[in-house]
Amino acid sequence: MPIAPCSAESYSRFQASVRRTASALGLRRQGSYRLADLNVPDSEIGKKATSLVTKLAPSFLVNHSIRTYLFAAALGLRDSTRFNREVSISAAIMHDFGLTAHFNSRDGFELQRRCF
C-alpha cells in the first residue's frame, strides 16, 4: 500500500529525524533508502490489521500508527537490518489500539498488571 505523497521539505525533516534517532540509538551502519522503499506491506495480515484499526480508531491514531511503521522501517533500512514487514506493520498499526473507545474499560489490562 503506497503512502501518500509528501513534500520534499517534509521528507527531508523525516530523514533528519531518522538520522538523529539512529545516532541516539548507536546505529552506525548507513544503508540508503528511498521514500518508495517505505511502502506499507500489501499483505493479507497488513490489510486486515490496517482495516480493523481504521474502522475502530480515530484517523489521527491510524495516521500516527502508520508513521510509527514508516519510522521503524526507515531505521531498519538505514541500518541494513533485516525485519519482517508484516509483523512490523501489525505491531505498529495496533500498538495504541487499546486507547480506542472500543477497548477502553475502567479496569484496563495495564491497571491489572496483566500487560507484562
N, C-alpha and C positions, 0 to 999 in steps of 0.2 A: 504494500500500500504506500504509494508515494506521499511524501509530506508536502504541505502547501509551500509554494514559493515564498522566499523571504528576500528582503533587500540585501544588497552587498554589505551595508553597514550592520544589519542585524547578524548576518553570518560571520562577519569579522568580530563582532562582540562575543558571539558564541564561541568561536575558535580561541579567542583570548581567554575566555573563562575556562575552557577545557585545558589550555596550556597552564594557567595558574593552578588549577586543581591537580593536574598531573604532577606539577612541580611540588606542590604541598604534600602529595602522597608519595613522593620519591620515585615516581615512574620516570625512568631515564630514556628508554627507547623512544624514538620519534618516528614511527611509521607515518605514512601520509594517508589521508582520506579525503574524499570529496563529498559534497553535500549529497550527491546521488548515492553514495555508499551508505547513507544513514536511513534508508527506507525502512519502514515498519514491516516486519515479515508478513507475507501474504499467505500464511499457512492456516490450516483449519483451526488450530489451537489459538493462534493470534487473532483470527477473525472472531472466534467465539468469545474470547476474553474481552476484546475490544467492544464487541456488540453488547455484551452483558453490562459492562461498566457504562457504556454510552446510554443505555436505556435507564439505568438507575442512578447515575451520578450527574451532578450539575456540570455544565460544559467547562467551567473553569478547572474542575478537578480532573476531567478527562484530558484536557489540554496539558495540565501540569504533569499527569502521568505519562503522556506521550513524550513530553520534553524530558522527563526522567529517563525514559528508554533511550532517546536520542543522545542524551548526555553520556549515559553509560556506554552506548555503542561507540561514540566518538572517543571516549577514553580507551576502550578496548582496542579499537583500530589504531589509534595513535601509538599505543604501547605494543602493537603487534601481538595482542593477547587473543588466543582462541576463546570464543564464547558461544554458547548456544543461543541463537537469536530467539527461538520460540520460548525457551524458559525465561529469557531476559524480558521479552515483551509481556509475558504473562505476569511475572513478578512486578514489573514496573507499572503496568496498567491497573493492577489490583492492589498495589501497596497501601493505598489510602481508602480502599473500598469500605472498610469498617467505619469511616467517618460519614457515610451517607445515611440519610434518614431511614432507608430500608433496613439497615443493620444496626441502627442506633438503639441502645437499650439502657435502662437505668443501671443495670449490673453488667456492663460490658466485660468481655473476657480479660481485658487488661486489668480491671479492678479486682477481678477474682484471682489474679496471679496465675492464670492458665496459659498465658502467652508463651513463657519460656520456663 
